[in-house]
Amino acid sequence: MNIGFCLKNEDPFEGLFKKAVGAISRRYRAGTIEYIREHHRSLYEQTDQAEDQLNEVWKAGLKGEATLKEFRGTLIKWYSLHIKGIEICKDLTRRDR
């Protein structure tokens, strides 16, 4: 049920963010970020920029200057970039077997 408003001091974006982080954490392998930073610099930079954008949209949303839909779109981009990095590293560990 979507009520369309939030109580004072309630963060409507936090729940979505926590779900995304949980999904990333379940798939994450130690060393992924370091590997992507060293071997896939462009992906690393895109992920970093997406995180900056996510923070900006989140801040704007808390001020009423961005919608939940805008936040969700930015979150999906950020999430997708992380998953792409995880998949790259997962493929590497498969080849090492």
Backbone as ProteinMPNN parsed JSONL, in Angstrom:
{"seq_chain_A": "MNIGFCLKNEDPFEGLFKKAVGAISRRYRAGTIEYIREHHRSLYEQTDQAEDQLNEVWKAGLKGEATLKEFRGTLIKWYSLHIKGIEICKDLTRRDR", "coords_chain_A": {"N_chain_A": [[0.839, -1.184, 0.0], [0.719, 2.098, -0.975], [0.933, 5.1, 0.449], [1.625, 7.705, -0.203], [2.68, 9.833, 1.146], [5.032, 10.846, 3.673], [5.946, 10.406, 7.082], [7.153, 12.937, 9.315], [10.665, 13.147, 9.512], [10.972, 10.63, 8.466], [12.581, 8.556, 6.153], [11.997, 8.039, 2.948], [13.543, 6.823, 1.024], [15.395, 5.135, 2.09], [14.647, 2.416, 2.604], [14.503, 1.273, 0.009], [17.175, 1.583, -0.765], [18.486, -0.004, 1.158], [17.525, -2.535, 0.431], [18.71, -2.832, -2.095], [21.445, -2.756, -1.411], [21.563, -5.027, 0.198], [21.019, -7.034, -1.701], [23.242, -6.744, -3.363], [25.279, -7.33, -1.533], [24.837, -10.04, -0.971], [25.773, -11.23, -3.264], [28.314, -10.322, -3.625], [31.855, -10.674, -3.9], [34.853, -10.91, -2.086], [37.364, -8.559, -2.836], [36.396, -7.671, -5.245], [35.867, -4.905, -5.849], [38.444, -3.822, -5.811], [39.644, -5.251, -7.891], [38.108, -4.423, -10.105], [38.665, -1.692, -10.065], [41.385, -1.72, -10.779], [41.499, -3.174, -13.231], [39.319, -2.627, -14.837], [38.865, 0.182, -15.31], [37.116, 2.15, -16.357], [34.53, 1.147, -15.784], [34.715, 1.163, -13.0], [34.921, 3.943, -12.547], [32.456, 4.786, -13.61], [30.731, 3.557, -11.796], [31.442, 4.862, -9.449], [30.7, 7.483, -10.107], [27.961, 7.064, -10.408], [27.3, 6.492, -7.792], [27.821, 8.976, -6.588], [25.848, 10.466, -7.9], [23.573, 9.146, -6.967], [23.681, 9.811, -4.245], [23.282, 12.586, -4.472], [20.687, 12.739, -5.602], [19.284, 11.513, -3.564], [19.678, 13.323, -1.421], [18.411, 15.558, -2.554], [15.834, 14.531, -2.78], [15.084, 14.251, -0.119], [14.721, 16.863, 0.489], [12.502, 17.385, -0.909], [12.894, 17.875, -3.563], [13.323, 15.979, -5.473], [11.893, 13.049, -6.874], [10.562, 9.874, -5.702], [10.528, 8.121, -7.811], [12.588, 9.145, -9.45], [14.744, 8.685, -7.745], [14.653, 5.884, -7.568], [15.264, 5.168, -10.234], [17.908, 6.105, -10.429], [19.069, 4.586, -8.437], [18.761, 2.016, -9.522], [20.511, 2.167, -11.688], [22.988, 2.486, -10.33], [23.024, 0.103, -8.838], [23.009, -1.795, -10.937], [25.498, -1.347, -12.149], [27.225, -2.166, -10.087], [26.51, -4.887, -9.981], [27.332, -5.672, -12.505], [30.141, -5.472, -12.233], [30.495, -7.438, -10.249], [29.694, -9.696, -11.674], [31.696, -9.792, -13.637], [33.92, -10.445, -12.048], [33.026, -12.867, -11.023], [32.972, -14.434, -13.314], [35.703, -14.585, -13.753], [36.579, -16.138, -11.574], [35.363, -18.519, -12.197], [36.769, -19.276, -14.46], [39.22, -19.827, -13.346], [38.98, -22.255, -12.152]], "CA_chain_A": [[0.0, 0.0, 0.0], [1.485, 3.325, -1.082], [0.116, 6.173, 0.996], [1.916, 8.916, -0.952], [3.322, 10.837, 1.972], [5.815, 10.207, 4.729], [5.939, 11.089, 8.36], [8.33, 13.769, 9.557], [11.899, 12.432, 9.832], [11.008, 9.326, 7.817], [13.334, 8.601, 4.906], [11.337, 7.106, 2.03], [14.523, 6.216, 0.125], [16.251, 4.218, 2.837], [14.242, 1.022, 2.415], [14.946, 0.848, -1.327], [18.634, 1.506, -0.743], [18.869, -1.174, 1.944], [17.244, -3.728, -0.38], [19.741, -2.912, -3.134], [22.709, -3.111, -0.757], [21.436, -6.426, 0.601], [21.145, -7.879, -2.901], [24.654, -6.676, -3.772], [26.078, -8.011, -0.512], [24.681, -11.49, -1.111], [26.497, -11.691, -4.452], [29.655, -9.731, -3.626], [33.028, -11.481, -3.547], [35.965, -10.085, -1.601], [38.333, -8.155, -3.846], [35.737, -7.236, -6.474], [36.067, -3.474, -6.101], [39.857, -3.61, -6.116], [39.902, -5.792, -9.224], [37.462, -3.541, -11.082], [39.426, -0.431, -10.088], [42.657, -1.919, -11.474], [41.417, -3.804, -14.548], [38.161, -2.101, -15.585], [38.827, 1.536, -14.753], [35.922, 2.862, -16.81], [33.405, 0.656, -14.978], [34.928, 1.678, -11.646], [34.583, 5.366, -12.54], [31.008, 4.896, -13.804], [30.105, 3.17, -10.53], [31.719, 5.954, -8.516], [29.839, 8.601, -10.512], [26.58, 6.682, -10.104], [27.134, 6.649, -6.345], [27.704, 10.418, -6.339], [24.53, 10.87, -8.381], [22.603, 8.588, -6.026], [23.716, 10.66, -3.046], [22.684, 13.876, -4.799], [19.24, 12.559, -5.759], [18.77, 11.212, -2.223], [19.623, 14.603, -0.692], [17.353, 16.378, -3.166], [14.555, 13.926, -2.427], [14.766, 14.573, 1.279], [14.291, 18.266, 0.496], [11.319, 17.483, -1.744], [13.309, 18.354, -4.885], [13.435, 14.816, -6.368], [10.825, 12.085, -6.581], [10.946, 8.489, -5.436], [10.776, 7.535, -9.128], [13.939, 9.566, -9.845], [15.677, 7.963, -6.88], [14.622, 4.476, -7.976], [16.013, 5.075, -11.49], [19.326, 6.299, -10.121], [19.458, 3.408, -7.652], [18.874, 0.88, -10.447], [21.766, 2.354, -12.432], [24.071, 2.208, -9.383], [22.948, -1.333, -8.556], [23.38, -2.529, -12.147], [26.949, -1.231, -12.321], [27.84, -3.062, -9.1], [26.275, -6.268, -10.412], [28.22, -5.901, -13.658], [31.468, -5.74, -11.67], [30.438, -8.735, -9.572], [29.641, -10.721, -12.722], [33.038, -9.875, -14.227], [34.774, -11.189, -11.117], [32.507, -14.232, -10.933], [33.457, -15.117, -14.522], [37.128, -14.86, -13.564], [36.764, -17.244, -10.644], [34.95, -19.74, -12.919], [37.864, -19.665, -15.366], [40.363, -20.283, -12.554], [38.722, -23.612, -11.623]], "C_chain_A": [[0.878, 1.239, 0.0], [0.602, 4.488, -0.657], [0.379, 7.498, 0.276], [2.468, 10.055, -0.116], [4.144, 10.115, 3.027], [5.744, 11.058, 5.992], [7.21, 11.907, 8.514], [9.485, 12.891, 10.036], [11.951, 11.019, 9.255], [11.717, 9.481, 6.48], [12.732, 7.586, 3.944], [12.305, 6.364, 1.112], [15.344, 5.11, 0.797], [15.908, 2.745, 2.599], [14.68, 0.478, 1.064], [16.453, 0.654, -1.365], [19.096, 0.259, 0.01], [18.615, -2.471, 1.184], [18.326, -3.921, -1.443], [21.08, -3.338, -2.539], [22.679, -4.571, -0.319], [21.62, -7.372, -0.572], [22.588, -7.888, -3.408], [25.506, -7.488, -2.806], [25.993, -9.528, -0.619], [25.497, -12.044, -2.269], [27.963, -11.269, -4.469], [30.73, -10.75, -3.226], [34.147, -10.532, -3.122], [36.928, -9.794, -2.748], [37.72, -7.626, -5.137], [36.05, -5.779, -6.799], [37.507, -3.197, -6.5], [40.193, -4.095, -7.529], [39.325, -4.874, -10.302], [38.234, -2.228, -11.187], [40.7, -0.582, -10.917], [42.506, -2.366, -12.923], [40.272, -3.312, -15.43], [37.886, -0.685, -15.081], [37.554, 2.298, -15.129], [34.689, 2.443, -16.003], [33.513, 1.178, -13.55], [34.498, 3.147, -11.562], [33.088, 5.587, -12.744], [30.262, 4.579, -12.51], [30.268, 4.27, -9.496], [30.835, 7.165, -8.826], [28.374, 8.311, -10.203], [26.308, 6.818, -8.612], [27.004, 8.12, -5.97], [26.316, 10.916, -6.739], [23.426, 10.37, -7.445], [22.529, 9.434, -4.766], [23.038, 12.007, -3.299], [21.158, 13.778, -4.919], [18.609, 12.286, -4.397], [18.621, 12.507, -1.423], [18.501, 15.487, -1.226], [15.972, 15.838, -2.802], [14.132, 14.243, -1.01], [14.322, 16.024, 1.442], [13.022, 18.464, -0.326], [11.613, 17.93, -3.169], [13.53, 17.22, -5.881], [12.381, 13.806, -5.919], [11.409, 10.705, -6.262], [11.253, 7.768, -6.756], [12.183, 7.899, -9.628], [14.987, 8.808, -9.038], [15.779, 6.504, -7.314], [15.431, 4.278, -9.262], [17.514, 5.193, -11.272], [19.868, 5.101, -9.344], [19.639, 2.192, -8.556], [20.169, 0.977, -11.248], [22.963, 1.982, -11.55], [24.164, 0.71, -9.1], [23.462, -2.142, -9.755], [24.887, -2.479, -12.402], [27.692, -2.123, -11.328], [27.688, -4.522, -9.521], [27.156, -6.605, -11.611], [29.636, -6.22, -13.185], [31.536, -7.094, -10.992], [30.448, -9.861, -10.596], [30.994, -10.889, -13.407], [33.946, -10.707, -13.335], [34.318, -12.636, -10.968], [32.99, -15.039, -12.14], [34.935, -15.455, -14.39], [37.351, -16.05, -12.652], [36.324, -18.565, -11.28], [36.084, -20.228, -13.824], [39.054, -20.238, -14.621], [40.175, -21.707, -12.035], [39.272, -24.672, -12.512]], "O_chain_A": [[1.704, 1.407, 0.897], [-0.37, 4.815, -1.338], [-0.525, 8.324, 0.152], [2.699, 11.145, -0.64], [3.973, 8.916, 3.247], [5.512, 12.267, 5.946], [8.231, 11.593, 7.902], [9.297, 12.001, 10.866], [12.895, 10.282, 9.537], [11.47, 10.445, 5.754], [12.94, 6.384, 4.113], [11.923, 5.376, 0.485], [15.915, 4.255, 0.121], [16.806, 1.923, 2.414], [15.173, -0.647, 0.975], [16.948, -0.322, -1.929], [19.993, -0.45, -0.447], [19.406, -3.409, 1.282], [18.798, -5.037, -1.663], [21.771, -4.186, -3.103], [23.679, -5.275, -0.455], [22.299, -8.392, -0.454], [23.092, -8.928, -3.832], [26.368, -8.254, -3.235], [26.981, -10.223, -0.38], [25.875, -13.216, -2.251], [28.759, -11.802, -5.243], [30.529, -11.572, -2.332], [34.352, -9.482, -3.731], [37.262, -10.682, -3.532], [38.443, -7.181, -6.029], [36.457, -5.467, -7.918], [37.762, -2.424, -7.424], [40.929, -3.437, -8.266], [39.989, -4.587, -11.298], [38.432, -1.712, -12.288], [41.06, 0.321, -11.673], [43.311, -1.975, -13.767], [40.265, -3.557, -16.637], [36.833, -0.397, -14.512], [36.987, 3.009, -14.3], [33.898, 3.291, -15.589], [32.514, 1.588, -12.959], [33.8, 3.546, -10.63], [32.507, 6.477, -12.123], [29.285, 5.245, -12.168], [29.335, 4.574, -8.752], [30.291, 7.793, -7.919], [27.633, 9.202, -9.787], [25.214, 7.213, -8.211], [26.176, 8.478, -5.132], [25.687, 11.686, -6.012], [22.464, 11.087, -7.168], [21.441, 9.737, -4.277], [22.308, 12.51, -2.445], [20.431, 14.626, -4.403], [17.517, 12.776, -4.109], [17.576, 12.761, -0.824], [17.743, 16.085, -0.462], [15.049, 16.61, -2.545], [12.953, 14.475, -0.739], [13.638, 16.371, 2.405], [12.52, 19.583, -0.432], [10.704, 18.317, -3.903], [13.894, 17.479, -7.029], [12.032, 13.727, -4.741], [12.579, 10.423, -6.52], [12.132, 6.909, -6.808], [12.887, 7.046, -10.168], [15.991, 8.349, -9.581], [16.878, 5.959, -7.414], [16.2, 3.322, -9.366], [18.294, 4.453, -11.871], [20.994, 4.661, -9.574], [20.579, 1.419, -8.368], [20.845, -0.03, -11.46], [23.849, 1.245, -11.984], [25.249, 0.128, -9.119], [24.259, -3.066, -9.59], [25.479, -3.472, -12.826], [28.679, -2.765, -11.688], [28.636, -5.301, -9.426], [27.668, -7.72, -11.707], [30.26, -7.15, -13.694], [32.521, -7.818, -11.14], [31.132, -10.868, -10.409], [31.393, -12.01, -13.723], [34.665, -11.58, -13.821], [35.146, -13.532, -10.803], [33.374, -16.2, -11.997], [35.374, -16.502, -14.865], [38.215, -16.884, -12.92], [36.857, -19.62, -10.938], [36.329, -21.429, -13.94], [39.815, -21.033, -15.173], [41.125, -22.304, -11.527], [39.14, -25.859, -12.213]]}, "name": "protein", "num_of_chains": 1, "seq": "MNIGFCLKNEDPFEGLFKKAVGAISRRYRAGTIEYIREHHRSLYEQTDQAEDQLNEVWKAGLKGEATLKEFRGTLIKWYSLHIKGIEICKDLTRRDR"}
